[in-house]
Each structure stands twice: as C-alpha cells, then as structure tokens.
Amino acid sequence: MVAMVVCVHGIGQQGLGEQSLLASWQPALQDGLTRHTAASRPDGVAVADRASSPDVDMAFYGDLFRPAGSYLAVGDPVLGPGDVQPGLEQELLAAWWVAAAEVDERVAGPDADTLVSVPGWVQRALTQLSNSRFFAGVALRSMVFDLKQVARYLTDPVLRVAARERVVRLIGADTRVVVAHSLGSVVAYEALCSLPRHGVRALVTLGSPLGIANLVFDRLEPSPVAGRGVWPGDDNVVWTNIADAGDVVALVKDLRPRFGERVRNAVVHNGAKAHAVVPYLTDQLTGTAIAEGLA
C-alpha cells in the first residue's frame, strides 16, 4: 500500500531504522494534525477524521552512513577535532558556530581572525557548540559525525543517488505529502525534482539547511538557475518551510529569496530542542500544511 504521507528523517539517525523512527514521527505528526483540526473548529475541539490518521511511511537512508559492522567495533567511529576536514566540513562547522553565537548568550563567537588563522579553531568551535543549548547533550564525536554526513551527502554522488532513491521508491500515485527534516529536506527536495511527474501536493520542510548559500544551495541537484532553485514539481505543489528561530542547522529561515515567493515560511518555537523533529511535527502550522496537502 502506498502511503499518503512520506517522511524523510534528518542527520544522525544511522543507528535507527524505518519502524523505530515512525514510532516517534507518526504520533507527533498526528498531534500536529489534531492541533490543526482543533484550531479550524469554532469550538476548538478536535474530532477524528481521515486527515487525522493518514497512512504514513518513512524513507530511511541513515544506514548508508553507518559503518559496516565487525567484531569488537561497535557504533560510530571515534572522531575528534582532527577529523574535521578542510573545505566543506570546516566551512559548515564555522557557519554553525557563528549561528549558535547569535542566538545563545552562552556561546562565545569567533572574532574576525579566528576562522582564518588561529590554530586549533576547530577544537574551540566544537567546545563552544557543546556549551550551547542547541547542542546540549550531543557528544563531540556525534557532532563531528553529523558534519561529515552533510558533507558526504553533498560530495559523494553514489551515496547521494542511493539516498534519493529511498524517497523516490515510496512516492506513488496516492502520495500527497512529503515531510522532511534537516538533511532529509535536501534529500526529499532533490528526489522530487528528479521525478518527471508526481502527485505530491505538499512539501513540508522542517529545520532545513536548503537556503545556505555556497555550502548547500549552490550544490543542489538540479543546480539553481540564475540564483533560483528549481521548483520541486508542478504548480500544484505547495511548499511550506518551517524553522525554529534558534535552529542552527536551519541557518536561513526564509527560503523565498532562493526558491521564489511561492514558498510559505513560518517560524515556530520548539523550546530547548530547537532542531528536534517532534516539536516541529506537533506544531499546529505543520499540521495545517500536512492537512492541506491531504485535503
């Protein structure tokens, strides 16, 4: 059975799978639909309807980043500051550091020369990010691994095609909504663009890095034309982009300058976990965007 809603997860999910992710995504998504239903009724009471429990599936690509298992080697590789490579990885780390300093008073930002000439700036950047509310509780090795996931997706053509195919194979004649989080929004966007025709009517991106010039936007496939990203479907596709003001991964909150005025942008408040997918999904605005695609 083809799902009406296809979800695409973000970075750092290599240790999970389709069903374990759906265990948290599906009820949160339904909570968002309930908030929408309640807000749309004069009495403010949510009622069960078809849109409150759509068929949902998860496009899982996290295993593509998971190191092959072997005896006495469990989990992600042990990574440190020395593993953050020059180029895209360091540029992305610098962007996260600057963004975190702008929204969190506990993060000391880089000065004008730090990112260029000061030895050990990568260690300092990782240390400052670990002090932030955004990365609270995230191990340094996991932070570095997340950096590498984003960079690898954008630079490894074989992995890139394989990840997109995970999305494409779930989009069928009955699929109306694609909901994508974090790096998954890049995968989902490129997957939809790769389809000559599809029936998706709503693309909902949560905490998306799609608008980051040079690092992400200019590396998209298909390539932007004259500074404008290709629209992910026909004129019937409604694209809603939702970001928390403190979400460091979603550095650019408004995607209209990159993809056109048709993108609907919203800022929500996820609390301490600015980039976490569950608060994004339970928000009324997310529920409304999904419900409109299912209508």
C-alpha positions as CSV (number, residue, x, y, z in Angstrom):
1,M,0.0,0.0,0.0
2,V,1.3,3.4,-1.0
3,A,1.4,5.9,1.9
4,M,-0.3,9.2,1.6
5,V,2.4,10.8,3.7
6,V,6.1,10.1,3.2
7,C,8.5,11.2,5.9
8,V,12.2,11.8,5.4
9,H,14.5,11.9,8.5
10,G,17.5,14.1,9.2
11,I,21.1,13.7,10.2
12,G,22.4,11.4,13.0
13,Q,19.8,8.6,12.6
14,Q,22.2,5.9,11.3
15,G,21.6,3.8,14.4
16,L,17.8,3.6,13.9
17,G,15.5,2.3,11.1
18,E,12.2,2.9,9.5
19,Q,10.0,1.5,12.2
20,S,11.9,3.0,15.2
21,L,11.7,6.4,13.5
22,L,8.0,6.0,12.7
23,A,7.4,5.2,16.4
24,S,8.1,8.8,17.3
25,W,7.3,10.6,14.0
26,Q,3.8,9.2,13.4
27,P,2.1,10.1,16.8
28,A,3.8,13.6,16.7
29,L,2.6,14.1,13.1
30,Q,-0.9,13.1,14.2
31,D,-0.7,15.5,17.1
32,G,0.1,18.3,14.7
33,L,-3.0,17.4,12.6
34,T,-5.1,17.4,15.8
35,R,-3.9,20.9,16.6
36,H,-4.9,22.0,13.1
37,T,-8.3,20.4,13.4
38,A,-9.0,22.0,16.8
39,A,-7.9,25.4,15.5
40,S,-10.1,25.2,12.5
41,R,-13.3,24.5,14.5
42,P,-15.3,27.2,16.2
43,D,-15.5,25.2,19.4
44,G,-11.8,24.5,19.4
45,V,-12.4,20.7,19.8
46,A,-10.5,18.2,17.7
47,V,-12.5,15.5,16.0
48,A,-11.3,12.3,14.4
49,D,-11.3,12.4,10.6
50,R,-9.4,10.9,7.7
51,A,-6.7,13.6,7.8
52,S,-6.0,12.9,11.5
53,S,-4.7,9.4,10.8
54,P,-3.3,9.1,7.2
55,D,-1.1,6.3,6.0
56,V,2.5,7.2,6.8
57,D,5.8,5.7,5.7
58,M,9.4,6.6,6.4
59,A,12.1,6.9,3.7
60,F,15.1,5.7,5.6
61,Y,18.6,6.3,4.4
62,G,20.6,6.5,7.6
63,D,22.1,3.1,7.1
64,L,24.1,4.5,4.1
65,F,26.2,6.4,6.7
66,R,26.5,3.5,9.1
67,P,30.0,1.9,9.2
68,A,29.9,-1.8,8.3
69,G,29.7,-3.9,11.4
70,S,32.6,-6.1,12.6
71,Y,33.5,-7.9,15.8
72,L,34.9,-5.6,18.5
73,A,33.9,-2.5,16.6
74,V,30.5,-1.2,17.6
75,G,28.7,2.1,16.7
76,D,30.1,5.2,15.1
77,P,33.9,5.6,14.7
78,V,35.6,7.6,17.5
79,L,36.0,11.1,15.9
80,G,37.6,14.3,17.2
81,P,38.6,17.8,16.1
82,G,41.4,16.4,13.9
83,D,38.8,14.6,11.8
84,V,37.0,17.7,10.7
85,Q,38.4,18.1,7.2
86,P,39.3,21.4,5.4
87,G,36.7,22.5,2.9
88,L,33.0,21.8,3.3
89,E,33.2,20.2,6.8
90,Q,35.1,23.1,8.3
91,E,33.0,25.7,6.5
92,L,29.8,24.1,7.8
93,L,31.3,24.0,11.4
94,A,32.2,27.7,11.1
95,A,28.6,28.5,10.0
96,W,27.1,26.5,12.9
97,W,29.4,28.3,15.3
98,V,28.5,31.8,14.1
99,A,24.8,31.0,14.1
100,A,24.9,29.5,17.6
101,A,26.6,32.6,19.0
102,E,23.9,34.8,17.5
103,V,21.1,33.0,19.3
104,D,22.7,31.7,22.5
105,E,24.5,34.0,25.0
106,R,26.4,31.0,26.4
107,V,28.3,30.6,23.1
108,A,31.3,32.9,22.6
109,G,31.5,33.6,18.9
110,P,34.6,33.7,16.7
111,D,36.4,37.0,16.2
112,A,37.4,38.3,12.8
113,D,40.6,36.3,12.6
114,T,39.7,33.1,14.4
115,L,38.3,31.2,11.4
116,V,41.2,32.1,9.2
117,S,44.4,32.0,11.1
118,V,44.1,30.9,14.7
119,P,45.5,27.3,15.2
120,G,43.1,25.0,16.9
121,W,39.9,26.9,16.0
122,V,38.1,23.7,15.2
123,Q,38.6,22.5,18.8
124,R,37.4,25.9,20.1
125,A,34.4,25.8,17.8
126,L,33.4,22.3,18.9
127,T,33.8,23.3,22.6
128,Q,31.7,26.4,22.2
129,L,29.0,24.4,20.4
130,S,28.9,21.8,23.1
131,N,28.2,24.6,25.6
132,S,25.1,25.8,23.6
133,R,21.5,24.9,24.3
134,F,21.2,23.7,20.7
135,F,23.9,21.0,21.0
136,A,23.4,20.3,24.7
137,G,23.9,16.6,25.4
138,V,25.4,15.9,21.9
139,A,28.8,14.1,22.2
140,L,31.7,15.7,20.3
141,R,32.1,12.6,18.2
142,S,28.4,12.7,17.2
143,M,28.8,16.4,16.3
144,V,31.7,15.6,14.0
145,F,29.9,12.6,12.5
146,D,26.9,14.9,11.7
147,L,29.2,17.3,10.0
148,K,30.6,14.5,7.9
149,Q,27.1,13.2,7.0
150,V,26.1,16.5,5.5
151,A,29.4,16.9,3.7
152,R,29.3,13.4,2.4
153,Y,25.8,13.6,1.0
154,L,26.8,16.7,-0.9
155,T,30.1,15.3,-2.3
156,D,29.5,11.6,-2.7
157,P,27.4,11.0,-5.9
158,V,26.9,7.3,-5.3
159,L,25.5,7.8,-1.8
160,R,23.5,10.8,-2.9
161,V,21.7,8.9,-5.6
162,A,21.1,5.9,-3.2
163,A,19.6,8.2,-0.6
164,R,17.3,9.9,-3.1
165,E,16.1,6.6,-4.4
166,R,14.9,5.6,-0.9
167,V,12.5,8.6,-1.2
168,V,11.5,8.0,-4.8
169,R,10.6,4.4,-4.3
170,L,8.0,5.3,-1.6
171,I,6.3,8.1,-3.7
172,G,3.3,6.5,-5.5
173,A,0.0,7.6,-7.1
174,D,-1.6,8.1,-3.7
175,T,1.2,10.1,-2.1
176,R,0.1,13.6,-1.4
177,V,2.6,14.9,1.3
178,V,6.3,14.7,1.8
179,V,7.5,15.8,5.3
180,A,11.3,16.2,5.6
181,H,13.5,17.2,8.4
182,S,17.1,18.6,8.4
183,L,19.4,17.0,5.8
184,G,16.3,15.0,4.8
185,S,14.8,18.1,3.4
186,V,17.7,18.2,0.9
187,V,17.2,14.6,0.0
188,A,13.5,15.0,-0.4
189,Y,13.8,18.2,-2.5
190,E,16.2,16.5,-4.8
191,A,14.1,13.4,-5.0
192,L,11.0,15.3,-6.0
193,C,13.0,17.3,-8.6
194,S,14.2,14.0,-10.1
195,L,10.7,12.8,-10.8
196,P,9.3,13.9,-14.2
197,R,5.8,13.7,-12.8
198,H,4.4,13.1,-9.3
199,G,1.2,13.7,-7.4
200,V,2.7,15.2,-4.3
201,R,0.7,18.3,-3.4
202,A,2.6,19.4,-0.2
203,L,6.3,19.5,0.6
204,V,6.8,20.4,4.3
205,T,10.4,21.1,5.2
206,L,11.4,21.3,8.9
207,G,14.7,22.8,10.2
208,S,16.0,22.8,6.6
209,P,19.5,23.9,5.5
210,L,18.4,24.3,1.9
211,G,18.8,28.0,1.9
212,I,22.5,28.1,2.9
213,A,24.4,29.7,0.0
214,N,27.6,28.1,-1.1
215,L,27.5,25.3,1.4
216,V,24.2,23.7,0.4
217,F,22.1,25.8,-2.0
218,D,24.7,26.1,-4.7
219,R,25.5,22.4,-4.5
220,L,21.9,21.2,-5.1
221,E,20.9,18.8,-7.9
222,P,19.5,20.1,-10.2
223,S,21.7,23.2,-10.0
224,P,20.0,26.6,-9.3
225,V,19.4,28.6,-12.4
226,A,20.4,32.3,-12.2
227,G,20.4,32.1,-8.4
228,R,16.9,30.5,-8.2
229,G,16.3,26.9,-7.2
230,V,14.2,24.6,-9.3
231,W,10.6,24.2,-8.1
232,P,10.1,20.6,-6.8
233,G,7.1,19.7,-9.0
234,D,4.3,21.4,-10.9
235,D,2.4,24.5,-10.0
236,N,0.1,22.5,-7.7
237,V,2.9,21.8,-5.2
238,V,2.6,23.9,-2.1
239,W,5.9,24.2,-0.2
240,T,5.8,25.1,3.4
241,N,9.2,25.7,5.2
242,I,9.1,25.7,9.0
243,A,12.1,26.7,11.2
244,D,12.7,27.5,14.9
245,A,14.4,30.8,15.4
246,G,17.2,29.1,17.3
247,D,17.7,26.2,14.9
248,V,21.4,26.4,14.0
249,V,21.0,23.8,11.1
250,A,18.3,26.0,9.5
251,L,20.6,28.9,9.1
252,V,18.4,30.6,6.5
253,K,14.8,30.7,7.8
254,D,13.2,32.3,4.7
255,L,13.6,30.3,1.5
256,R,11.8,32.8,-0.8
257,P,15.0,34.6,-1.9
258,R,16.4,31.2,-3.1
259,F,13.3,29.4,-4.4
260,G,10.7,32.1,-5.1
261,E,7.8,33.8,-3.4
262,R,5.6,30.7,-3.6
263,V,7.5,29.1,-0.6
264,R,5.5,29.7,2.6
265,N,7.8,30.3,5.5
266,A,6.9,30.0,9.2
267,V,8.9,30.4,12.4
268,V,7.9,28.2,15.4
269,H,9.0,27.8,19.0
270,N,10.4,24.4,19.8
271,G,11.7,25.3,23.2
272,A,15.2,23.9,24.3
273,K,15.3,21.4,21.5
274,A,15.2,23.8,18.6
275,H,16.2,21.2,15.9
276,A,14.3,18.2,17.3
277,V,11.7,16.8,14.9
278,V,9.0,16.0,17.4
279,P,8.3,19.6,18.4
280,Y,8.3,20.6,14.7
281,L,5.7,17.9,13.9
282,T,3.4,18.7,16.8
283,D,3.1,22.3,15.9
284,Q,-0.2,23.5,14.5
285,L,1.4,25.1,11.5
286,T,3.0,21.8,10.5
287,G,-0.4,20.1,10.9
288,T,-2.1,22.7,8.8
289,A,0.5,22.3,6.0
290,I,0.0,18.5,6.0
291,A,-3.8,18.6,6.2
292,E,-3.9,21.0,3.3
293,G,-1.9,18.5,1.2
294,L,-4.3,15.7,2.2
295,A,-7.5,17.7,1.5
